[in-house]
Amino acid sequence: MAESGKKTNLEIEDEGGVKKELQDLYEASLKQLKEGSITKGTIIHIKDNIVLLDMGYKAEGVLLKEEFLDTQEIFTGNEVDVFIVSLENKDGLVVLSKRRADKILGWEKINTVYKEGDVVKGKVVKRVKGGLIVNIGVEAFLPASLVDIKGVPELDSLLNKVVQCKIVSINLKRKNVVVSRKDYLMQEVGQKRKEFLDGIEPGSVVEGIVKNITDYGAFIEIDIVDGLLHISDMSWGRINHPSELFAVGDKANVKILDVDKNNQRVSLGLKQLTLDPWTDVATKYSLGSEVKGKIINILPYGAFVELSPGVEGFIHVSDLSWTKKIRDAHEMFAIGDIIGAIVLSIDVERRKMALGIKQLEQDPWKDIESNFPLDSNVTGKVVGFNEDGAFVEVENGIDGFISKNDISWTRRINHAYEVLKKGQKEEFQITGINKSMRQLILSLKQLKPNPWPQIEEKYKSGVIVEGEVTSVFPFGVFVQLEEDLEGLLHISEIGKSTSAIQDRFITQDVIKVQVLSIDKEKKQVRLSNKGLELTEQTQNNQSQDVIESQEQLQEVEEQKEQEDVIEDKGLIQGEQGEGDGAEEQIIAEEDKNSEIDSEGKANAQES
């Protein structure tokens, strides 16, 4: 028996055999593991930043925790794919890389398994210009515009986080993959919305949070869906803006009015939670009854009056006064005024009620004849004009109208503003009443006697008068015979001439005319100057003949004087013997001149 503590030869031989066996097994395992290949390993130990894996064949491998994109994969017993970097390090362990394995396997999977539109999971590893890099086994680009549904979030907040994305495009040649987190989130939200919409029904009451307010309503978030609460469904009464009832962040109980599953839209109502106040309007407010209310809105053509919460009436400007012409309701009311009115009509289906204020008083036009009898005189102010005459505001707010033909008996008036001015006060006579137009028919000329009988007596047919030319037109000439009385000298009553009528007659010229007839309706005296023009022409011709005869006589006398001078010179210079001949010649010349003189005088006398 060998001594205690010493090995026998057999034991030494057995130990050597075991070592050799272990060496053979290790070498065999290395033959199974190959550098640059991908294999599986099981995590057997985790310490600090080191992860130890059992590679099989009695071989162990090591890698760092940072090789894992998802730290949830790091736990004992988990089997992972790794890339063999080296078969042995200084500690006799296989050097591994999970990141390289993921990249190789990722491209293989993208090439064979994944396609555009598939959902993948990856870790955001870094931020680059225009977006993020997400490791989905390979590095994929996540554009900033595709990071979230609502705008672009702070990109740094996603670093080192695992996200799910949808593959947008794959380019194997360039080894380029683009993903979208936004598309994935929209898909998830769409699915959740569908599930939510399938579970709700119109008529149900839900609670939500006001997310946004616009001019036309408020958007309220109910679970995963944003519903629209339109301004018309907020209150039975009138509100000008949703902000009068809500603020962003407020909680509100609303009623679901409609669900559009195709477009994933929900219509909400608030007023539907209470009873419609118009259901008993017909019994509460009868026609002709007097009511009181508050002015809540004013427009140029009328005002809205709140009679009770949710019940409004409208007063048109035409129902504000019997006599005053009110063009803008702002002249009568202010927001918040409490007023009384009469119910004129009710339309429950259209939710409309017509009110009137003037109906609180008696219509003055019912007994207008007693207050404004015919042929009585009233004072009024000119307030406007039209083509036919002028509008007049009479006392007590009663309106009247005067035709341009009722302004003067004799004056030709084309427009009323030629005589009357806006704001001018005058006394008028009432000649008629137009109840349908609610107007008094007025006249100015009726305040004076009718002058036409005297005019007809004074300007009888054939009378020749003088007048001043006031205007000249292609059809004739207007001649003023006296104040506010004109006559028309028509072109057919003017003698023929090659000159234009505008050249023959000039304004303010005084001419003689003959009266033909009188037209009372047109307030004109028809004139003519045909005969007068011929008489004047004859007189002009005779005057011209006298002038020519006088000129001829003057020439004869001048010639005689010249001959007398010549004769005197001949007598002085002539000889005595020639005296008898010269005397005979002088006598002959005197006889000749005497004949010429007698003839000229005869012609002049004849003329």
Beta strands, then each sheet from edge to edge (+ up, - down):
strand 1: 38-47
strand 2: 50-56
strand 3: 59-64
strand 4: 79-86
strand 5: 94-97
strand 6: 119-128
strand 7: 131-135
strand 8: 139-143
strand 9: 162-171
strand 10: 176-180
strand 11: 205-214
strand 12: 217-222
strand 13: 225-230
strand 14: 251-260
strand 15: 265-269
strand 16: 290-299
strand 17: 302-308
strand 18: 311-316
strand 19: 338-347
strand 20: 352-356
strand 21: 377-385
strand 22: 389-394
strand 23: 399-403
strand 24: 425-434
strand 25: 439-443
strand 26: 464-473
strand 27: 476-482
strand 28: 485-490
strand 29: 510-519
strand 30: 524-528
sheet 1: 1+ 2- 3+ 5+ 4- 1+
sheet 2: 8+ 7- 6+ 9- 10+
sheet 3: 11+ 12- 13+ 15+ 14- 11+
sheet 4: 16+ 17- 18+ 20+ 19- 16+
sheet 5: 21+ 22- 23+ 25+ 24- 21+
sheet 6: 26+ 27- 28+ 30+ 29- 26+
end
